[in-house]
């Protein structure tokens, strides 16, 4: 009987796919496939370049760059395992070739990226706000221990996505009690129990939303500190320029010009002030870029996670609530935004 049921279920796969594709054009399927392939290639190339440069250049083997290398490793993890599944999902719809481990792998790598970005941002916070303590707080040993803990936390806290993933041999894509003629075996999260919902919600809140709010506070402090330093440096430059003008005026009033050919100390002081200000502006620009891209990382996570939470509690994948084609496009665009982040991460590492 089980074998007959399985054969009956599998016999409906073609009909099931036709239902999913009836509102989608072939062009849209090809478009998303090509975009995912481009994201995969560009992401792998960018992250492998980062890993190669850090590993080959001894001057870059610094505790900060170890975090960047770890971030690249997590990105490669996502790109290799999850984008091929996403491409397969475009055509097969939830029939993941990695089965129950698909969402676990994706969630684990996302957790590692989130925690690594938090660690990098904290290091930048200490370097800018407490520059004399940065080497006391961060060192090579502590960095490697932190990276190990990041992976351990990611592996453990992502377990709900493996524990509650199930094979469903009687999934109904129409979600209608009156239509049971189109069934297919798929993999999905079984979030019907309160325990499953609590665990998944806890994961999303703790490893996605909490780091975002922590980083919002950190970068607010960094921006205020940079603004304060900028005001101090601009004041110093203006004061030096004013002193130079006063000194020049006194030289013009003198009749003896024996020292007129000698460089002024104020000239050297102003030159040093401008060089320091230029270095500070570059540091400020790099920090702003990292801040923007970090916010972009979490912004790319929010749509997917929010949709997961809403669907888990409200079951929006229902024709009575939302048309099937609307659901497909919302989910595809949110997943595309999710994967684009892992291609953009090398930009963060460059700066």
C-alpha positions in Angstrom: 0.0 0.0 0.0 2.8 2.4 0.9 4.5 1.7 -2.5 1.2 2.2 -4.3 0.7 5.5 -2.4 4.2 6.7 -3.3 3.7 5.8 -7.0 0.4 7.6 -6.9 2.0 10.6 -5.3 4.9 10.7 -7.8 2.5 10.3 -10.7 1.1 13.7 -9.8 4.5 15.5 -10.0 4.0 16.6 -13.6 0.5 17.9 -12.9 1.8 19.6 -9.8 4.5 21.4 -11.7 2.0 22.5 -14.3 -0.1 24.0 -11.6 2.8 25.9 -10.2 3.9 27.1 -13.6 0.5 27.9 -15.1 0.8 31.5 -13.9 4.5 31.8 -14.6 5.9 32.4 -18.0 8.9 30.5 -19.3 10.7 33.8 -19.6 10.4 34.5 -15.8 11.7 31.1 -15.0 14.7 31.5 -17.3 15.3 35.1 -15.9 15.5 34.0 -12.3 17.7 31.0 -13.3 20.2 33.2 -15.1 20.2 35.8 -12.3 20.9 33.1 -9.7 23.7 31.7 -11.9 25.3 35.1 -12.2 25.0 35.7 -8.4 26.6 32.3 -7.8 29.5 33.0 -10.1 30.2 36.5 -9.0 29.8 35.6 -5.4 32.2 32.7 -5.6 34.8 34.7 -7.5 34.7 37.6 -5.2 34.9 35.6 -2.0 37.6 33.2 -3.3 39.7 36.3 -4.2 39.3 37.6 -0.6 40.3 34.2 0.8 43.3 33.9 -1.6 44.6 37.4 -0.9 44.3 37.0 2.9 45.9 33.5 3.0 48.8 34.4 0.5 49.7 37.8 2.0 51.5 37.5 5.3 51.0 41.2 6.0 47.2 40.6 5.9 47.3 37.8 8.5 45.8 40.1 11.1 43.1 39.2 13.6 40.6 41.6 11.9 41.2 39.9 8.5 40.6 36.5 10.1 37.0 37.6 10.6 36.8 38.7 7.0 38.1 35.3 5.9 35.6 33.6 8.1 32.8 35.7 6.5 34.0 34.7 3.1 34.0 31.1 4.1 30.4 31.4 5.3 29.4 33.1 2.1 31.0 30.4 0.0 29.1 27.8 2.1 25.8 29.5 1.3 26.6 30.0 -2.4 27.7 26.5 -3.1 24.9 24.7 -1.2 21.9 27.0 -1.3 21.9 28.7 -4.7 21.9 25.4 -6.7 19.0 24.4 -4.5 17.2 27.7 -5.2 17.8 27.2 -9.0 16.4 23.6 -8.7 13.5 25.0 -6.7 12.5 27.4 -9.5 11.6 24.4 -11.6 10.8 21.7 -9.1 9.2 23.7 -6.3 10.2 22.6 -2.8 11.6 19.2 -4.0 15.0 20.1 -2.6 17.9 17.9 -3.8 19.5 18.3 -0.4 16.4 17.1 1.3 16.0 17.8 5.0 19.4 19.5 5.4 18.7 22.3 2.9 17.3 24.9 5.2 19.6 23.9 8.0 22.6 24.6 5.9 21.2 27.9 4.7 20.3 29.0 8.3 23.7 27.9 9.7 25.7 29.9 7.1 23.4 32.9 7.6 23.9 32.7 11.4 27.7 32.6 10.9 27.6 35.6 8.6 25.4 37.5 11.1 27.6 36.8 14.1 30.8 37.4 12.2 29.6 40.8 11.0 28.7 41.6 14.6 32.2 40.7 15.7 33.8 42.8 13.0 31.6 45.8 13.9 32.5 45.4 17.6 36.2 45.4 16.7 35.7 48.6 14.6 33.8 50.1 17.5 36.7 49.4 19.9 39.3 50.6 17.4 37.5 54.0 16.9 36.0 54.6 20.3 38.7 53.0 22.5 41.8 52.9 20.2 44.3 52.3 23.0 42.5 49.2 24.2 41.9 47.4 20.9 45.1 45.3 21.1 44.3 44.4 24.7 40.8 43.2 23.8 41.5 41.6 20.4 44.4 39.3 19.6 45.0 36.3 17.3 44.1 33.7 19.9 40.9 35.3 21.0 39.9 35.9 17.4 40.3 32.2 16.5 38.4 31.2 19.6 35.6 33.7 18.7 35.4 32.2 15.2 35.1 28.7 16.6 32.3 29.8 18.9 30.6 31.6 16.0 30.4 28.3 14.0 29.4 26.3 17.1 26.6 28.7 17.9 25.5 28.7 14.2 25.4 24.9 14.0 23.6 24.5 17.3 21.0 27.3 17.0 20.1 26.3 13.5 19.1 22.8 14.5 15.3 23.7 14.6 15.5 24.0 10.8 16.7 20.4 10.6 14.7 18.9 13.4 11.4 20.2 12.2 12.1 19.7 8.5 9.9 16.8 7.2 9.1 14.9 4.0 5.5 15.5 3.2 4.1 12.9 0.7 0.7 14.6 0.6 1.4 18.2 0.1 -1.4 20.1 -1.6 -0.1 23.1 -3.5 -3.6 24.6 -3.7 -4.1 24.4 0.1 -7.7 23.4 -0.5 -9.5 20.8 1.5 -11.7 20.1 -1.4 -9.0 19.5 -3.9 -6.8 16.5 -3.2 -6.1 15.4 -6.8 -2.7 17.2 -7.1 -0.3 15.9 -4.4 3.5 15.7 -4.3 6.3 14.7 -2.0 8.2 17.8 -0.8 10.5 18.9 2.0 9.3 21.7 4.2 9.3 22.9 7.8 6.6 21.3 10.0 5.8 24.4 12.1 2.4 23.2 13.2 3.4 22.6 16.8 4.0 25.4 19.3 7.4 24.0 20.1 8.5 24.2 16.4 7.2 27.8 16.1 8.9 28.9 19.3 12.2 27.4 18.3 12.2 28.9 14.8 11.0 32.3 16.1 13.7 32.2 18.7 16.4 31.5 16.1 15.2 34.3 13.8 14.9 36.8 16.7 18.2 35.9 18.4 20.5 35.6 15.3 18.9 38.1 12.9 16.9 40.8 14.7 19.0 41.1 17.9 22.3 41.5 16.1 20.7 44.2 13.9 19.6 46.3 16.8 23.0 45.8 18.6 24.8 46.9 15.4 22.4 49.9 15.1 23.6 51.0 18.5 27.3 50.3 17.7 27.3 52.3 14.5 25.4 55.1 16.0 28.2 55.4 18.6 30.8 55.1 15.9 29.2 57.9 13.8 28.9 60.2 16.8 32.6 59.5 17.7 33.7 60.2 14.1 31.7 63.4 14.0 33.4 64.6 17.2 36.9 63.8 15.9 36.1 65.5 12.6 35.0 68.7 14.4 38.2 68.6 16.5 40.4 68.2 13.5 38.7 70.9 11.5 39.0 73.3 14.5 42.8 72.4 14.7 43.2 73.1 11.0 41.4 76.4 11.2 43.4 77.5 14.3 46.7 76.6 12.5 45.7 78.6 9.5 44.8 81.6 11.6 48.1 81.4 13.4 49.9 81.2 10.1 48.1 84.3 8.8 49.0 86.3 11.9 52.6 85.2 11.6 52.7 86.1 8.0 51.4 89.6 8.9 54.1 90.1 11.4 56.7 89.1 8.8 55.3 91.6 6.4 55.7 94.4 9.0 59.4 93.5 9.6 62.0 95.3 7.6 64.6 92.6 8.2 63.9 89.5 6.1 66.8 87.3 7.0 64.4 84.4 7.8 62.1 85.0 4.8 63.6 82.1 2.9 63.2 79.6 5.7 60.2 77.4 5.9 57.7 78.4 8.6 57.0 76.0 11.4 53.3 76.8 10.9 53.6 75.6 7.3 54.9 72.2 8.6 52.2 72.1 11.3 49.5 72.9 8.8 50.8 70.2 6.4 50.7 67.7 9.2 47.2 68.7 10.1 46.0 68.3 6.6 47.6 64.9 6.2 46.1 63.7 9.5 42.7 65.1 8.4 43.0 63.3 5.0 43.7 60.0 6.7 40.8 60.6 9.1 38.5 61.3 6.2 39.5 58.0 4.5 38.9 56.1 7.7 35.5 57.8 8.1 34.5 57.0 4.5 35.5 53.3 5.0 33.5 53.1 8.2 30.4 54.7 6.5 30.7 52.1 3.7 31.0 49.2 6.1 28.0 50.6 8.1 25.9 50.9 5.0 26.7 47.4 3.7 26.2 45.9 7.1 22.7 47.4 7.3 22.2 46.1 3.8 23.1 42.6 5.0 20.3 42.6 7.6 17.9 44.4 5.2 18.4 41.5 2.8 17.6 39.0 5.6 14.4 40.7 6.8 12.1 40.0 3.9 12.8 36.2 3.9 12.6 35.9 7.7 9.5 38.1 8.0 7.8 36.1 5.3 8.7 32.9 7.0 7.3 34.1 10.3 4.0 35.4 8.7 3.5 32.2 6.7 4.3 30.1 9.8 1.7 31.8 12.0 -0.9 33.1 9.4 -0.5 30.6 6.5 -0.5 33.2 3.8 0.3 30.6 1.2 -3.4 30.2 0.6 -5.5 31.2 -2.4 -8.1 32.8 -0.1 -5.5 35.2 1.3 -3.1 35.7 -1.6 -3.0 34.6 -5.2 -0.5 31.9 -5.9 1.4 34.0 -8.5 1.7 36.9 -6.0 3.2 34.5 -3.4 5.7 33.1 -5.9 7.0 36.5 -6.9 7.2 37.8 -3.4 9.1 34.7 -2.3 11.4 34.7 -5.4 12.3 38.4 -5.0 13.0 38.0 -1.3 15.2 35.0 -1.9 17.1 36.9 -4.7 17.7 39.8 -2.3 18.8 37.3 0.3 21.4 35.8 -2.1 22.6 39.1 -3.5 24.0 40.0 -0.1 26.5 37.2 -0.3 27.8 38.6 -3.5 28.0 42.1 -2.0 30.0 40.9 1.0 33.4 41.1 -0.8 32.8 44.9 -1.1 32.6 45.1 2.7 35.9 43.2 3.0 37.6 45.4 0.5 37.0 48.4 2.7 
